[in-house]
């Protein structure tokens, strides 16, 4: 454990940010899995609804700095391409 006060604070701040980022990443992964499940079930309406939610979650995560903007764009592109295969 650190002895310096500022180092102790950095440890606490890092733990807080890590837990926040994990939560956001988990939410993104879950929303992507919901899209994939809807596509697997050939349910176009559910896939489109899940896609809108997934894109919103991914872009929100990118704006908060959890994902790099190119990483977020790639995720959105892949999920959108997946839904478009139903058309």
Secondary structure, DSSP 8 states (H G I E B T S, - for coil): ---SHHHHHHHHHHHHHHHHHHHHHHHHHHHHHHHHHHHHTT-HHHHHHHHHHHHHHHHHHHHTTSS-HHHHHHHHHHHHHHHHTT-
